[in-house]
Amino acid sequence: MILYPAIDIRGGRCVRLVQGRDDAQTRYHDDPVEPARRFAEAGAAWIHVVDLDGAFDGAPRNLEILRRIAALGPKVQFGGGLRDRATVEAALAAGASRAIVGTRAAADREFLAEVAGAHGPRLAVGIDAKDGRVAVRGWKDVTEVRATELAKAAAALGAGTVIFTDIATDGMLSGPNWTSLEAMLEACPAKVIASGGVAGRGDVARLARLARTRPNLEGAIVGKALYEGRATVRELLEAARTGA
């Protein structure tokens, strides 16, 4: 199972939000490239980068930081404000190995079909859910679309990966929402990356064991647990490898 250390960028800084709330922000580093460098040196093969400015503004704002992180060596999956084909391709051109679409993918299946058809293996659909329904525009608006329905549609259209975040657990260090994750794994034939709530080694080990019976569980995103010192990247990589 792949471990994805997370870097959220806002105003050029590395921050974390609680449950996606822009009024509940903690700043961890003035230069997001520095934690990325530490993650790379610890052995992370991938880094998960979210442009929060892009998510709130509707267009990516931190492609230069993406370029700098990508230059460190690990693969980068990048999202935030990618709401047309041009911005998806700009992120890929800036060094992302995988681009994440979210808000527009939930509302516009023609757009999703277009970008999945063009970049399927390099495209992830970020599905952020509250009470099982998709939230968009930086998690400000909750739609009537079921998260599992969007995941099945994304897979059918050719998207290679779904990133599933349960908003209620994100940033809470309370563990993933196992029930909703199981429902997503059951519904979605594409690769699934779990996001939200991972509190430390025990959660990563449990996810790794789950991946043995649910092979479409490709990885897990970890953010706040790393920044708060609950575990190191090396410890979590070992848990992801061994399930212990």
Secondary structure, DSSP 8 states (H G I E B T S, - for coil): -EEEEEEEEETTEEEEEETTEEEEEEEEES-THHHHHHHHHTT-SEEEEEEHHHHHHSS---HHHHHHHHTTSSEEEEESS--SHHHHHHHHHTT-SEEEE-HHHHH-HHHHHHHHHHHGGGEEEEEEEETTEEEETTTTEEEEEEHHHHHHHHHHHT--EEEEEETTTTTS-S---HHHHHHHHHH--SEEEEES---SHHHHHHHHHHHHH-TTEEEEEE-HHHHTTS--HHHHHHHHHH--
